[in-house]
Structures are given as structure tokens and as C-alpha cells.
Amino acid sequence: MTSSKQLFTHISASGTLELSLKEVEVPTPKSHEVIVRIEAAPINPSDMWPMFGPANLAEAVLSADKLTLSAPVHSSILPRIKSRIDQMLPIGNEGAGTVIAAGDSEAAQSLMGKTVAVLTGGAYAQYCCVPAQACIVHHEGTSAKNAASSFVNPLTALGMVETMRMEGHSALVHTAAASSLGQMLNKICLAQGIPLVNIVRSHQQVEILKAIGAQYICDSSSKTFKTDLYKAIDETGATLAFDAIGGGEIVSDILNAMEQSGSKDAVGFNTYGSETNKQVYIYGGLDFSPSTLNRAYGMTWGIGGWLLMRFLSKLQPQQVAKLQQQVADEIKTTFACAFTEELSFEQAMTPATVLQYNAKKTGEKYLINPNKNS
């Protein structure tokens, strides 16, 4: 093979998004590299912003040759994304497939014919050239579809637990908790005996988590949500939260509940609140509205951002390898991921289908098979 079909995204200074399918040259692998035939690449929420930015997808149009999807971007938004204007960007954070060529190093040659997962930033391609050490090697009998979501969700869930331990907390709160990632986090916490408070937004999502054994579930659509949240945080002693929503008052609600629990036994004039640190990390942006903070939680608290790759960079290589091995060992159990539909490139660029997977609905997850129909 000398060429590969690959998806790219581009937003012009005139305000047009183009998602385009192009032919690119496949390089000859260097000594330490392998060529992976990508057979499954999930469409994660973290992929959708690079793919589409703030484009109005309701007005998306597919070209007659089905190689370019175009959609308008309102001119008032362009200054906010100036760093990516007029750049042709590869997309697809992760994927999995079969190693079909390798450099001459022992590490690269040892991967020939094996199913591996890769984190490339350009996984929506028929073939990817990556360093051998950047692959998660999966066990025999693990398919590319099984292995497709080996990095983003599994390592994020494991990273949340590791962050908890590193920062001296003993329990967690998680929002959008019925997601694929949220279900993985529940399985990890149940296996390790870690109390986990799950925040969801519907009764249907409550039932999803009950089915896998979750103990603490708070429905934000319930009239008793804030009371339920306080009770769950008070019982678990959770002082660390990971928020996938970002906007609205959910971060404030969590901090308030933590403070109510931490100060419940306070005596006298409690000016500065509990001395126990309360920390919320925002790691997603399901709600792009402003984060509203109703500061009734003392003076010992923090809000920050949390990114997987920056977290992993803090670990020693052997620690990262241990986490990756756990993913490979448990990819069909703890880290199993069900997909709504497997899409070809053409299907992934169809306007109606784009609207479906960009809706980010709980229980719906799509993947692209770049070699489907090839």
C-alpha cells in the first residue's frame, strides 16, 4: 500500500467548515515504527470539537463526490477559534487495528500481525504510522472493535482514581455518570471498594447505573437532587469531583454539598468553612454556557481543568505501562464498550448521521471503520 484515505477538518477565515476525505501517502516505517491498518476508531466527545468546531451542522451539505462536508460558522465566533483558522487538521484521537508492516527494531517486529490500539490524533485513516511504544498490544482473540476505545475512556477513568490517591482523597463524585466512561469508572470503583457518587440527568440513566451495581446515584432532574447529593457526599466523604459538563451550576452544587457535609459539626462562628480541601476538576464541555459559582462553600476549595495527556505526563513510564496493561487485560469486561453503529467514511460524512452522533446521547456511541467497504 502506498496511499491511505484520511479525514481532515478545516475552518476558513471566511467562516466555512470543511470535513474532507483525502488521499495521503503512507510512509515507510522507521526502525521503531509500525504501520497499523485501522479497523475501528471511536467518535468520542473529545473528537467532535476538533472535527466540527462551532459549525452549524443543521446546515451541513455533502458535496456531489461525497468527499467534502461543508457547514457555516458564524462570523462572530471566528475570533474565539483563531488559532485553528485556515489549518488542515487530521482528526480521530484513537483507534485500533492490525499491524501490517514494521521497522527493523525488535520491538517493532514483535508487533507484526497483532491487534493494537493507538493514540495518534489522526486515527480516522485507513493506515497509521506510529511508534511501537505508543501501541497498546491486545491479547489474541481481542478484535479491533473490542480494542477501539483503549485510551481515552479507560485511561481517563483509571486516571481519575489515581488522581484521587495522589491528592489524598478517599471517594469521588462524577457527573454525566451514565456515559461509557462513567460506567467504566463505576466498575473500577466497585472492584476496588472506592465510594463513588454518580450524578445523572434522567431516570433512564439511573437505571443504567443500577444495572451495573452503582450504589450512590443522584438524578439532577429530581426535585430532591440537592438533598440527595448532600446525603451521598456526606455518607461517602467525597471531597474530589470530576465534571464532564462544565457549564451551569453543577460544580457549585457539588462544592456546596461537600461544604455542608464538612461543616455539619462546626461549633461557633464558622467564617471560612471547613478546613478540608474540596476540589472539582472540569474535564469535559457538554454544556458550553458559563460556569456559575454561588460561593457558599468556605475558603478551602479549588476548581481546575483536568486533561488525560497532562496527567499521564506526570507518571513514570512504568506506571503508564501498568495502566495500559490493565486496559488490555480487562478490555472485554471493565473497559468493554458497546457501539450503536459502525460507520464507513461516507456514512460518517452524511449530514443526517453527523447530527445523530454529534448529539452525544447517553447510550449511543459510534465508531468509524476507515476500511469498511474498501
C-alpha positions in Angstrom: 0.0 0.0 0.0 1.3 3.5 -0.9 -1.7 5.7 0.0 -4.4 6.0 2.6 -7.7 7.7 2.8 -7.9 10.1 5.7 -10.3 12.6 7.2 -9.3 16.2 7.8 -11.0 19.2 9.2 -10.6 22.9 8.1 -12.2 26.1 9.0 -11.7 29.1 6.7 -11.3 32.7 7.6 -14.5 33.3 5.6 -16.4 31.1 8.1 -16.8 27.7 6.4 -16.1 24.3 8.0 -15.0 21.6 5.6 -14.7 17.9 6.7 -12.8 16.3 3.8 -11.6 12.9 2.8 -8.2 13.0 1.2 -5.6 10.6 -0.2 -2.3 10.8 1.7 1.0 8.9 1.3 1.8 6.1 3.8 5.4 6.5 4.9 7.8 3.6 5.1 8.1 2.9 8.8 11.3 3.8 10.6 13.2 1.3 12.7 11.0 1.9 15.8 7.7 2.4 13.9 4.8 0.2 12.7 2.0 0.6 10.2 -1.5 -0.2 11.6 -4.4 -0.9 9.4 -7.2 0.9 11.3 -10.4 -1.1 11.5 -12.2 0.7 14.3 -11.9 4.3 15.6 -14.5 5.6 18.1 -16.1 9.0 17.8 -15.6 10.4 21.3 -16.9 13.7 22.6 -13.3 14.9 22.6 -13.2 14.2 18.8 -16.2 16.2 17.9 -14.9 19.7 18.8 -11.8 19.3 16.6 -14.0 17.8 13.9 -16.7 20.4 13.7 -15.8 23.3 16.0 -18.7 25.7 16.3 -20.2 25.0 12.9 -23.9 24.9 12.4 -24.3 21.3 11.4 -28.1 21.7 10.8 -27.0 23.4 7.6 -24.3 20.9 6.6 -24.1 19.9 2.9 -22.2 16.9 1.4 -20.6 17.5 -2.0 -21.7 15.6 -5.0 -18.5 13.5 -5.0 -19.1 12.7 -1.2 -15.6 13.8 -0.3 -16.4 17.1 1.5 -18.9 18.1 4.1 -19.4 21.8 4.4 -21.2 23.8 7.1 -21.2 27.5 8.1 -19.5 29.0 11.1 -21.0 32.3 12.4 -18.5 35.2 11.9 -18.9 36.3 15.5 -17.4 33.0 16.7 -14.3 33.0 14.5 -12.2 35.2 16.8 -12.6 32.5 19.5 -11.0 29.9 17.3 -8.4 32.0 15.5 -5.6 29.5 16.4 -7.0 26.9 14.0 -8.3 29.1 11.2 -7.1 28.1 7.7 -5.3 25.0 9.0 -5.9 21.5 7.6 -6.0 19.3 10.7 -6.1 15.5 11.0 -8.7 14.1 13.4 -9.5 10.9 15.4 -7.8 10.6 18.8 -7.7 6.8 19.0 -8.3 3.6 17.0 -7.3 0.0 16.7 -6.4 -2.4 14.0 -3.8 -4.8 12.8 0.0 -4.2 12.4 0.8 -4.9 8.7 4.3 -3.5 8.5 7.1 -2.8 10.9 10.5 -1.3 11.2 13.5 -3.4 11.8 13.8 -3.0 15.6 13.0 -5.9 17.8 10.1 -4.0 19.4 8.5 -3.1 16.1 8.9 -6.6 14.6 7.3 -8.2 17.6 4.0 -6.5 16.8 3.6 -7.8 13.3 0.1 -9.3 12.8 -1.1 -8.3 16.2 -4.1 -6.3 17.2 -3.1 -3.0 18.7 -4.7 0.2 19.9 -3.1 3.6 19.0 -3.5 7.2 20.2 -2.5 9.3 17.2 -4.7 12.4 16.8 -5.1 11.1 13.2 -6.9 7.8 13.6 -9.6 8.5 11.1 -7.4 7.0 8.4 -7.1 3.7 6.7 -3.4 3.3 7.8 -1.5 5.0 10.6 2.3 5.0 11.1 3.1 5.2 14.9 6.0 4.3 17.2 5.8 0.8 18.5 6.0 2.0 22.1 2.8 4.1 21.5 0.7 1.0 21.0 -1.3 -1.0 23.5 -0.9 -4.6 22.5 -4.0 -6.6 22.9 -4.4 -10.3 23.7 -5.1 -12.9 21.0 -8.9 -13.0 20.4 -9.4 -9.3 21.0 -10.9 -7.7 17.9 -10.2 -4.2 16.7 -13.7 -3.3 17.6 -13.1 -4.6 21.2 -9.9 -2.6 21.4 -11.1 0.6 19.7 -11.7 2.5 22.9 -8.5 1.6 24.7 -7.1 5.0 25.5 -9.4 7.9 26.1 -12.1 6.5 28.3 -10.3 3.7 30.1 -7.2 5.7 30.9 -9.3 8.7 31.9 -11.3 6.5 34.4 -8.1 5.0 35.7 -6.5 8.4 35.9 -9.4 9.8 38.0 -8.8 7.1 40.6 -5.0 7.6 40.5 -5.5 11.4 40.9 -7.8 10.7 43.9 -5.0 8.7 45.6 -2.2 11.1 44.7 -4.1 14.0 46.2 -5.1 12.3 49.4 -8.9 11.9 48.8 -10.8 8.7 49.5 -14.0 9.0 47.4 -15.2 10.5 44.1 -18.1 12.4 42.6 -18.6 12.1 38.8 -21.1 13.9 36.5 -22.6 12.6 33.3 -22.0 9.3 35.1 -24.0 7.0 32.8 -21.7 7.6 29.9 -19.4 4.9 28.7 -16.6 6.4 30.7 -18.9 6.7 33.7 -19.8 3.0 33.6 -16.1 2.1 33.4 -15.3 4.3 36.4 -18.1 2.5 38.3 -16.7 -0.9 37.6 -13.2 0.2 38.7 -14.5 1.7 41.9 -16.8 -1.3 42.7 -13.8 -3.6 42.2 -11.5 -1.5 44.4 -14.1 -0.6 47.1 -13.9 3.1 46.3 -17.1 5.1 47.2 -18.4 6.9 44.0 -21.2 9.4 43.8 -22.8 9.4 40.4 -24.7 12.4 39.0 -27.0 11.7 36.1 -29.8 13.7 34.5 -32.7 11.3 34.0 -34.4 8.2 35.5 -33.3 6.2 32.5 -29.7 6.9 33.3 -30.3 6.0 37.0 -31.5 2.5 35.8 -28.4 2.1 33.6 -26.1 2.5 36.6 -28.3 0.5 38.9 -27.9 -2.4 36.5 -24.1 -2.5 37.0 -24.3 -2.2 40.7 -23.7 1.5 41.4 -24.7 2.4 45.0 -24.9 6.2 45.0 -26.9 7.8 42.1 -28.2 11.3 42.1 -30.6 12.4 39.4 -30.2 16.2 38.7 -33.7 16.3 37.2 -35.3 15.2 40.5 -36.8 17.8 42.9 -34.8 16.2 45.7 -31.5 16.4 43.8 -29.6 18.7 46.1 -30.7 16.9 49.2 -29.8 13.5 47.6 -26.4 14.9 46.6 -25.7 16.1 50.1 -26.7 12.7 51.6 -24.5 10.8 49.2 -21.5 13.1 49.7 -21.9 13.0 53.5 -22.1 9.2 53.5 -19.1 8.7 51.3 -17.0 11.6 52.5 -16.2 12.6 48.9 -14.1 15.7 48.5 -13.0 15.3 44.9 -15.2 15.5 41.8 -14.7 15.2 38.1 -17.2 17.2 36.0 -17.9 16.4 32.3 -20.5 19.2 31.9 -18.6 22.4 32.6 -21.4 24.9 32.3 -24.2 25.8 34.7 -24.3 25.4 38.4 -23.4 21.7 38.9 -19.8 22.5 40.1 -21.2 24.9 42.6 -23.8 22.4 43.8 -21.1 19.8 44.3 -18.9 22.2 46.3 -21.9 23.3 48.4 -22.8 19.7 49.3 -19.2 19.0 50.2 -19.1 22.1 52.4 -22.4 21.2 54.1 -21.0 17.8 54.9 -17.6 19.1 56.1 -19.2 21.8 58.3 -22.1 19.9 59.8 -20.4 19.5 63.2 -18.9 23.0 63.3 -19.3 25.0 66.5 -19.4 28.8 66.8 -18.9 31.3 64.0 -17.7 29.3 61.0 -16.4 32.2 58.9 -14.2 30.3 56.5 -15.9 27.0 56.3 -14.4 23.5 56.5 -10.6 23.2 56.6 -10.8 20.1 54.3 -10.0 20.9 50.7 -12.8 20.4 48.3 -11.6 20.0 44.6 -13.5 19.8 41.4 -11.8 19.1 38.1 -13.7 20.0 34.8 -12.6 17.6 32.1 -15.4 18.0 29.6 -17.7 20.6 28.0 -21.1 19.1 27.4 -22.6 22.5 28.4 -20.8 25.5 26.9 -22.6 28.0 29.0 -20.7 29.9 31.7 -19.9 28.0 35.0 -21.9 29.7 37.7 -20.4 29.7 41.2 -22.7 30.5 44.2 -19.9 30.8 46.7 -21.3 29.3 49.9 -18.6 26.7 50.5 -16.0 28.5 52.6 -12.5 29.3 51.5 -10.8 25.9 51.1 -11.7 24.7 47.6 -10.4 24.6 44.1 -11.6 24.3 40.6 -9.3 23.4 37.7 -9.1 21.6 34.4 -8.0 18.0 34.0 -6.6 16.5 30.8 -5.6 12.9 30.3 -2.4 13.5 28.5 -1.1 16.1 31.0 -2.0 13.7 33.8 -0.1 10.8 32.1 2.9 13.0 31.7 3.2 13.2 35.5 3.7 9.5 35.7 6.7 7.3 35.3 6.8 5.2 32.1 6.4 2.0 34.2 3.2 3.5 35.8 1.7 4.2 32.4 2.6 0.8 31.1 0.9 -0.8 34.2 -2.3 1.1 33.4 -2.2 0.2 29.8 -1.7 -3.5 30.6 -4.8 -3.3 32.9 -6.7 -1.9 29.9 -5.6 -4.8 27.7 -6.4 -7.4 30.4 -9.9 -6.0 31.0 -10.9 -4.7 27.6 -13.8 -7.2 27.4 -15.0 -6.6 31.0 -14.2 -3.4 32.9 -13.5 -1.5 29.8 -15.9 -3.1 27.4 -17.7 -0.5 25.1 -20.8 -1.1 23.1 -21.3 0.8 19.8 -24.5 1.9 18.3 -23.2 1.7 14.7 -20.1 1.1 12.7 -19.7 3.8 10.0 -17.8 3.9 6.8 -16.2 7.2 5.8 -19.1 8.0 3.5 -21.6 7.3 6.3 -19.7 9.4 8.8 -19.9 12.4 6.5 -23.6 12.1 5.8 -25.3 15.2 7.3 -28.2 13.2 9.0 -25.7 10.8 10.6 -23.4 13.6 11.7 -26.4 15.1 13.6 -27.0 11.7 15.3 -23.5 11.1 16.7 -22.8 14.8 17.4 -25.9 14.8 19.7 -23.7 12.9 22.3 -26.7 10.9 23.7 -26.1 8.6 26.6 -26.1 5.0 25.5 -25.2 5.9 21.9 -21.6 5.7 20.7 -20.4 5.4 17.1 -17.2 4.3 15.5 -15.6 4.7 12.1 -14.1 1.8 10.3 -11.9 3.5 7.7 -11.6 0.3 5.8 -15.3 -0.6 5.7 -16.3 -1.1 2.0 -12.7 -0.6 0.9 
